[in-house]
Amino acid sequence: MREESGVLDAWLSATDDGVIAVDDTGTVVLHSAAASRVTGLPPDAAVARPWREVLRLEAGVADELWAVRTTGREARAAAEVICAQGNQRSAEIVCTPWRDSAGRRGILVLIHDLATLCRQRRTADGRTGYGSLIGAHPRMRELYELIDVVAPNDVPVVIEGETGVGKELVAQLLHARSARAEKPLIVVHCAGLAPGLVESELFGHVRGAFTGAVATVLGRFERANGGTIFLDEVTEIPPATQVKLLRVLQSGEFERVGDMRSRSVDARVIAASNQPLEEEVRAGRFRADLYYRLNVVRLLVPPLRERRSDIPLLARHFVEQYATAECEITPAAMALLERAPWPGNVRELENAIRSAVTLRPAGPLTPELFDLGLRAVVPVPALCEHGPSAAERRAMLVRALAEHHGSRTDAARALGVGRATFYRWWREVGLGDLPARTATVEHGDL
């Protein structure tokens, strides 16, 4: 009996399904830990209580399940279970009769938590998601297929897409499904690097190479040796450093800043840009020879407005991620989300959901909450063929700078970009030189 009990305990611990055993009197004699996710009761508080108090269902559903004692046939039902805390969880319930060696009988209730099932299916089914990417739109399914094809091939990749679409997630998938998966993935956010330190960050420096270089430091490429280096917003790399990056791609060789010795590195390069690199080449801001070296394979991540059918999937995922209690999005609120323009793409949607969940810790998420959430998110300009007009961009940049009292750093952060990108956008829309800073500029902007 002790061995059988041990096997049962091991099985209950291994399964994600909740299990409740009820004897012929309607009393709970077993309640697994997994069942607590649905009932809201710990096992020791559920055992010896009437099963209808533990598994709170509509009367008709409960009667149908209880009837298996006499029919001897399995019964299934999709039902809303009212938890002990008062919230509801959707579940699929399978009920079968049982009888033990002592002649006791009753019903065995298996509870499939639908929220858990959705997460499992989303992970396993490439049609609705792939790794951390979520989406069932045909363009996303095409992207998943391309990742599968490209990942094992050790070639440079360019990932293009607007800010907030998930380019870094694509890079993580390419690395995780490559032969380099056991080696490091080094992420470099090029827009966040000070222009004078980009070369040192990428290739390292030796002691005494410049003021403040008190020790020899490995660059990102050396740290990525054997693995993958992801250059996010690669267009922010200064022209002089682009030449050195081209050499690494051609020969795998480089020198640390302040050192004459050439070193070799074996790292796969994945680059990303929120603007088409070909246009950057035509505009003279990005070297053509470097573009041709990087652009062996090009992956395009579609903006959210071009795959609106994925918004419900994404919204529910973020609710599951951030809600501390069971909650749902009302149909009216979901309709609002599906109509919104989302210039900041998936990242903006995530922020809106998180804001709404914070404002309403429990209960349904209504349109009013999402109105507040959407207003709280600063739209990120998508400077591409589908982005705002030049006049709108000018107004956006001037407003951001004014609202942050002339601080370039704060204005760029509010727009979700680095300072170098902010400067470039300012020049592109014809605003000329940036105005002098005001007296309220913070030390961090100096």
C-alpha positions as CSV (number, residue, x, y, z in Angstrom):
1,M,0.0,0.0,0.0
2,R,2.9,2.4,0.8
3,E,4.5,1.7,-2.6
4,E,1.1,2.3,-4.3
5,S,0.7,5.6,-2.4
6,G,4.2,6.6,-3.5
7,V,3.5,6.0,-7.1
8,L,0.2,7.9,-6.9
9,D,2.0,10.9,-5.3
10,A,4.7,10.9,-8.0
11,W,2.0,10.8,-10.7
12,L,0.0,13.6,-9.1
13,S,3.2,15.7,-8.9
14,A,4.1,15.1,-12.5
15,T,0.8,15.9,-14.2
16,D,-0.4,19.4,-14.9
17,D,-4.0,18.3,-14.7
18,G,-5.9,18.7,-11.4
19,V,-7.2,15.5,-9.8
20,I,-10.1,15.3,-7.3
21,A,-11.4,11.9,-6.0
22,V,-14.9,11.9,-4.5
23,D,-16.4,9.0,-2.6
24,D,-20.0,7.8,-2.8
25,T,-21.1,10.2,-0.1
26,G,-19.9,13.2,-2.2
27,T,-16.9,13.8,0.1
28,V,-13.5,14.7,-1.3
29,V,-11.0,12.1,-0.4
30,L,-8.1,13.3,-2.6
31,H,-7.2,16.8,-4.0
32,S,-4.0,17.3,-5.9
33,A,-1.8,20.4,-5.7
34,A,-2.5,21.0,-9.4
35,A,-6.2,21.2,-8.7
36,S,-5.6,24.1,-6.4
37,R,-4.9,26.3,-9.4
38,V,-8.6,26.0,-10.3
39,T,-10.4,25.5,-7.0
40,G,-8.3,28.0,-5.1
41,L,-8.0,25.6,-2.1
42,P,-4.9,23.9,-0.8
43,P,-5.3,20.1,-0.7
44,D,-5.5,19.9,3.1
45,A,-8.4,22.4,3.1
46,A,-10.3,20.5,0.4
47,V,-10.1,16.9,1.7
48,A,-13.2,15.8,3.8
49,R,-15.4,18.6,2.4
50,P,-18.4,18.2,0.1
51,W,-17.2,18.1,-3.5
52,R,-19.7,20.7,-4.6
53,E,-18.2,23.2,-2.2
54,V,-14.7,22.4,-3.4
55,L,-15.4,22.3,-7.2
56,R,-18.0,25.0,-7.5
57,L,-19.9,24.5,-10.8
58,E,-23.3,25.3,-12.2
59,A,-25.9,22.9,-10.8
60,G,-26.6,21.2,-14.2
61,V,-22.9,20.5,-14.9
62,A,-22.4,19.2,-11.4
63,D,-25.4,16.9,-11.7
64,E,-24.2,15.5,-15.0
65,L,-20.7,14.7,-13.6
66,W,-22.2,13.1,-10.4
67,A,-24.4,10.8,-12.6
68,V,-21.3,8.8,-13.8
69,R,-21.6,6.8,-10.5
70,T,-24.6,5.1,-11.9
71,T,-24.1,5.3,-15.6
72,G,-20.6,4.0,-15.5
73,R,-19.7,6.1,-18.5
74,E,-17.1,8.9,-18.8
75,A,-18.6,12.4,-18.9
76,R,-16.9,15.6,-20.2
77,A,-17.9,19.2,-19.7
78,A,-16.4,22.6,-20.5
79,A,-17.2,24.8,-17.5
80,E,-16.5,27.9,-15.5
81,V,-15.2,27.1,-12.0
82,I,-15.7,29.6,-9.3
83,C,-12.6,29.7,-7.2
84,A,-12.5,30.0,-3.4
85,Q,-11.4,33.7,-3.9
86,G,-14.5,34.4,-6.0
87,N,-12.9,34.7,-9.4
88,Q,-13.6,32.3,-12.3
89,R,-11.3,29.9,-14.3
90,S,-12.2,28.2,-17.5
91,A,-11.7,24.4,-17.4
92,E,-12.3,21.2,-19.3
93,I,-13.5,18.5,-16.8
94,V,-13.4,14.8,-17.4
95,C,-15.2,12.6,-14.9
96,T,-15.0,8.8,-14.6
97,P,-16.3,6.3,-12.0
98,W,-13.8,4.5,-9.7
99,R,-13.9,1.6,-7.3
100,D,-11.1,0.4,-5.0
101,S,-10.2,-3.1,-3.7
102,A,-12.2,-2.4,-0.4
103,G,-15.4,-1.9,-2.4
104,R,-15.5,1.9,-2.0
105,R,-16.7,3.7,-5.1
106,G,-17.1,7.3,-6.3
107,I,-16.0,9.6,-9.1
108,L,-12.6,10.7,-10.2
109,V,-12.5,14.3,-11.6
110,L,-9.7,15.4,-13.9
111,I,-9.5,19.2,-14.4
112,H,-7.7,20.6,-17.4
113,D,-7.0,24.3,-16.8
114,L,-7.7,26.0,-20.1
115,A,-5.3,28.8,-19.4
116,T,-2.4,26.3,-18.9
117,L,-3.5,24.4,-22.1
118,C,-3.4,27.5,-24.2
119,R,0.1,28.3,-23.0
120,Q,1.2,24.8,-23.8
121,R,-0.4,24.8,-27.2
122,R,1.0,28.2,-28.1
123,T,4.5,26.9,-27.3
124,A,4.1,23.6,-29.1
125,D,2.2,24.8,-32.1
126,G,4.1,26.9,-34.6
127,R,0.8,28.2,-36.1
128,T,0.1,30.4,-33.0
129,G,3.6,31.0,-31.7
130,Y,7.2,30.2,-31.9
131,G,9.4,30.4,-28.8
132,S,8.7,33.9,-27.4
133,L,7.1,35.1,-30.6
134,I,3.3,35.0,-30.6
135,G,1.1,35.2,-33.7
136,A,-0.9,33.1,-36.1
137,H,-1.1,35.5,-39.0
138,P,0.2,34.0,-42.3
139,R,3.1,36.5,-42.3
140,M,4.2,35.3,-38.9
141,R,3.9,31.7,-39.9
142,E,6.1,32.5,-42.9
143,L,8.6,34.1,-40.5
144,Y,8.7,31.0,-38.3
145,E,9.4,28.8,-41.4
146,L,12.2,31.1,-42.5
147,I,13.8,31.0,-39.0
148,D,13.7,27.2,-39.1
149,V,15.5,27.2,-42.5
150,V,18.0,30.0,-41.7
151,A,19.0,29.2,-38.1
152,P,21.1,26.1,-38.8
153,N,23.0,27.8,-41.7
154,D,25.9,29.8,-40.3
155,V,25.4,32.9,-42.4
156,P,25.0,36.6,-41.4
157,V,21.3,37.7,-41.1
158,V,19.7,41.1,-41.2
159,I,16.4,41.5,-39.3
160,E,14.3,44.5,-40.4
161,G,11.2,45.8,-38.7
162,E,9.8,48.8,-36.9
163,T,10.6,49.6,-33.2
164,G,8.8,47.2,-30.9
165,V,8.0,44.3,-33.3
166,G,10.3,41.8,-31.6
167,K,13.6,41.8,-33.6
168,E,15.6,40.7,-30.6
169,L,13.3,37.7,-30.1
170,V,13.9,36.6,-33.6
171,A,17.7,36.9,-33.0
172,Q,17.4,34.8,-29.9
173,L,15.5,32.1,-31.9
174,L,18.1,32.1,-34.6
175,H,20.8,31.5,-32.0
176,A,18.9,29.0,-30.0
177,R,18.3,26.8,-33.1
178,S,21.8,27.0,-34.5
179,A,24.8,24.9,-33.9
180,R,26.2,27.7,-31.7
181,A,23.3,27.5,-29.2
182,E,25.6,26.3,-26.4
183,K,27.9,29.3,-26.9
184,P,27.1,32.9,-25.8
185,L,24.6,35.2,-27.5
186,I,26.0,38.7,-27.0
187,V,23.5,41.5,-27.6
188,V,24.7,45.0,-28.5
189,H,22.2,47.9,-28.5
190,C,24.2,50.1,-30.8
191,A,21.9,53.2,-30.3
192,G,22.7,53.2,-26.6
193,L,26.5,53.3,-27.1
194,A,28.4,56.7,-26.8
195,P,29.7,57.4,-30.4
196,G,33.3,57.7,-29.2
197,L,33.2,54.3,-27.4
198,V,31.6,52.1,-30.0
199,E,34.9,50.7,-31.3
200,S,36.1,49.9,-27.8
201,E,32.7,48.3,-26.9
202,L,32.8,46.0,-30.0
203,F,36.5,45.2,-30.2
204,G,37.9,45.9,-26.7
205,H,40.9,48.0,-25.7
206,V,44.2,47.6,-24.0
207,R,45.4,49.4,-20.9
208,G,46.3,53.0,-21.5
209,A,44.6,53.1,-24.9
210,F,42.8,56.3,-23.8
211,T,42.1,58.3,-20.7
212,G,40.4,56.1,-18.2
213,A,41.5,52.8,-19.8
214,V,43.0,51.5,-16.6
215,A,42.8,47.8,-17.6
216,T,42.6,45.7,-20.8
217,V,39.0,45.0,-21.6
218,L,37.5,42.3,-23.9
219,G,35.1,43.6,-26.6
220,R,31.7,42.2,-27.4
221,F,33.1,40.2,-30.4
222,E,35.7,38.4,-28.3
223,R,33.0,37.6,-25.7
224,A,30.8,36.2,-28.5
225,N,33.6,33.9,-29.8
226,G,32.1,30.6,-30.9
227,G,28.6,32.0,-30.5
228,T,26.5,34.8,-31.9
229,I,26.7,38.6,-31.7
230,F,23.5,40.6,-32.3
231,L,23.9,44.2,-33.4
232,D,20.6,45.9,-32.7
233,E,20.1,49.2,-34.6
234,V,23.3,48.6,-36.6
235,T,22.8,51.8,-38.5
236,E,23.9,53.7,-35.4
237,I,27.5,52.4,-35.8
238,P,29.7,55.3,-36.9
239,P,31.2,55.1,-40.4
240,A,34.8,54.6,-39.1
241,T,33.7,51.6,-37.1
242,Q,31.7,50.3,-40.0
243,V,35.0,49.7,-41.8
244,K,36.4,47.6,-38.9
245,L,33.1,45.7,-38.8
246,L,33.4,44.9,-42.5
247,R,36.9,43.5,-41.9
248,V,35.6,41.2,-39.2
249,L,32.9,39.9,-41.6
250,Q,35.5,39.4,-44.3
251,S,38.4,37.8,-42.5
252,G,37.3,37.4,-38.8
253,E,40.2,39.6,-37.7
254,F,40.3,42.8,-35.7
255,E,42.5,44.8,-33.3
256,R,41.7,46.1,-29.9
257,V,41.8,49.8,-29.5
258,G,45.4,50.8,-28.7
259,D,46.8,47.5,-29.8
260,M,48.7,46.6,-33.0
261,R,48.2,42.8,-32.7
262,S,45.5,41.3,-34.9
263,R,43.2,38.8,-33.3
264,S,40.8,36.3,-34.8
265,V,37.2,35.6,-33.8
266,D,34.6,33.2,-34.9
267,A,31.1,34.7,-34.2
268,R,28.0,34.7,-36.3
269,V,26.7,38.2,-36.9
270,I,23.0,39.1,-36.8
271,A,22.1,42.7,-37.4
272,A,18.8,44.5,-36.9
273,S,17.5,47.9,-38.1
274,N,14.2,49.7,-37.6
275,Q,14.7,51.2,-41.1
276,P,15.4,49.5,-44.4
277,L,19.1,49.2,-44.7
278,E,18.9,49.6,-48.5
279,E,17.5,53.0,-48.0
280,E,20.2,53.9,-45.5
281,V,22.8,52.9,-48.1
282,R,21.1,55.1,-50.8
283,A,21.1,58.0,-48.3
284,G,24.9,57.5,-47.7
285,R,24.5,56.7,-44.0
286,F,25.5,53.1,-44.3
287,R,28.4,51.5,-46.3
288,A,27.2,49.6,-49.3
289,D,30.0,47.0,-49.0
290,L,29.0,46.3,-45.4
291,Y,25.4,46.0,-46.3
292,Y,26.2,43.4,-48.9
293,R,28.3,41.4,-46.4
294,L,25.5,41.5,-43.8
295,N,22.5,41.0,-46.0
296,V,23.1,37.3,-46.9
297,V,19.6,36.6,-45.5
298,R,17.0,39.2,-44.8
299,L,14.1,38.6,-42.4
300,L,11.3,41.1,-42.1
301,V,9.2,41.2,-38.9
302,P,5.7,42.7,-39.8
303,P,4.3,45.6,-37.8
304,L,1.3,44.9,-35.6
305,R,-1.1,46.9,-37.7
306,E,-0.4,44.5,-40.6
307,R,-1.4,41.5,-38.5
308,R,-4.3,42.7,-36.4
309,S,-5.7,39.2,-36.1
310,D,-2.8,38.5,-33.7
311,I,-3.9,41.2,-31.2
312,P,-6.3,39.0,-29.2
313,L,-3.6,36.3,-28.8
314,L,-1.0,38.9,-27.7
315,A,-3.4,40.7,-25.4
316,R,-4.4,37.5,-23.6
317,H,-0.8,36.5,-23.3
318,F,0.1,39.8,-21.6
319,V,-2.9,39.6,-19.3
320,E,-1.7,36.1,-18.2
321,Q,1.8,37.5,-17.7
322,Y,0.9,40.5,-15.6
323,A,-2.4,39.8,-13.9
324,T,-2.0,38.6,-10.3
325,A,-5.6,37.4,-10.2
326,E,-7.9,35.9,-12.9
327,C,-9.2,38.6,-15.2
328,E,-10.5,38.9,-18.8
329,I,-10.7,41.5,-21.5
330,T,-14.3,42.5,-22.3
331,P,-15.4,42.2,-25.9
332,A,-15.7,46.0,-26.1
333,A,-12.2,46.4,-24.8
334,M,-10.8,43.8,-27.2
335,A,-12.5,45.7,-30.1
336,L,-10.7,48.8,-29.0
337,L,-7.4,47.1,-29.0
338,E,-7.9,45.6,-32.4
339,R,-8.7,49.1,-33.8
340,A,-5.8,51.0,-32.2
341,P,-3.0,52.0,-34.6
342,W,-0.1,50.7,-32.4
343,P,2.8,52.8,-33.8
344,G,4.9,51.2,-31.0
345,N,3.8,47.7,-32.1
346,V,3.9,44.8,-29.7
347,R,5.9,46.7,-27.1
348,E,3.2,49.4,-27.0
349,L,0.5,46.8,-26.7
350,E,2.3,45.1,-23.8
351,N,2.6,48.4,-22.0
352,A,-1.0,49.2,-22.5
353,I,-2.1,45.8,-21.1
354,R,0.3,46.2,-18.2
355,S,-1.1,49.6,-17.4
356,A,-4.7,48.4,-17.5
357,V,-3.9,45.4,-15.3
358,T,-2.2,47.7,-12.8
359,L,-5.2,50.1,-12.7
360,R,-7.6,47.1,-12.3
361,P,-5.9,44.4,-10.2
362,A,-9.1,42.3,-10.3
363,G,-12.1,42.0,-12.4
364,P,-12.7,42.4,-16.2
365,L,-10.6,44.9,-18.2
366,T,-12.9,47.4,-19.8
367,P,-12.4,50.0,-22.6
368,E,-12.0,52.9,-20.1
369,L,-9.0,51.2,-18.6
370,F,-7.4,50.7,-22.0
371,D,-8.1,54.3,-22.9
372,L,-6.0,55.3,-19.9
373,G,-3.4,52.7,-20.8
374,L,-3.1,53.8,-24.4
375,R,-2.8,57.5,-23.4
376,A,0.0,56.5,-21.0
377,V,2.1,55.0,-23.8
378,V,4.3,57.4,-25.7
379,P,4.0,56.5,-29.4
380,V,7.2,55.6,-31.1
381,P,7.6,57.1,-34.6
382,A,8.0,54.5,-37.3
383,L,10.2,56.4,-39.7
384,C,9.6,54.2,-42.8
385,E,7.2,54.3,-45.7
386,H,4.3,53.6,-43.5
387,G,5.3,56.0,-40.7
388,P,4.1,59.6,-39.9
389,S,4.6,62.4,-42.3
390,A,7.6,64.8,-42.0
391,A,5.4,67.4,-40.4
392,E,4.1,65.0,-37.8
393,R,7.6,63.8,-37.1
394,R,8.8,67.4,-36.7
395,A,6.0,68.1,-34.2
396,M,6.7,64.9,-32.3
397,L,10.4,65.7,-31.9
398,V,9.9,69.3,-31.0
399,R,7.2,68.4,-28.4
400,A,9.4,65.7,-26.9
401,L,12.3,68.1,-26.5
402,A,10.1,70.8,-25.0
403,E,8.4,68.4,-22.6
404,H,11.8,67.4,-21.2
405,H,13.2,70.9,-20.9
406,G,15.8,70.5,-23.7
407,S,17.3,67.2,-22.4
408,R,18.2,65.2,-25.5
409,T,18.7,62.0,-23.4
410,D,15.2,62.3,-21.8
411,A,13.5,63.2,-25.1
412,A,15.2,60.3,-26.9
413,R,14.2,57.9,-24.1
414,A,10.6,59.1,-24.2
415,L,10.6,58.2,-27.9
416,G,12.2,54.8,-27.3
417,V,15.4,55.5,-29.2
418,G,19.0,56.4,-28.5
419,R,20.4,60.0,-28.6
420,A,22.2,59.3,-31.9
421,T,18.9,58.3,-33.6
422,F,17.2,61.4,-32.1
423,Y,19.9,63.7,-33.6
424,R,19.6,62.0,-37.0
425,W,15.8,62.2,-37.0
426,W,16.1,65.9,-36.1
427,R,18.3,66.6,-39.1
428,E,16.2,64.4,-41.4
429,V,13.0,66.4,-40.9
430,G,14.8,69.7,-41.7
431,L,15.0,71.2,-38.2
432,G,18.7,72.1,-38.6
433,D,20.9,72.4,-35.4
434,L,19.4,71.4,-32.1
435,P,18.6,74.5,-29.9
436,A,20.7,75.4,-26.9
437,R,19.9,73.5,-23.8
438,T,18.0,75.2,-21.0
439,A,19.1,75.6,-17.4
440,T,17.0,72.7,-16.3
441,V,19.0,70.1,-18.2
442,E,19.9,67.2,-15.9
443,H,23.6,66.2,-15.3
444,G,22.9,62.9,-17.1
445,D,22.5,64.7,-20.4
446,L,25.8,66.5,-20.3
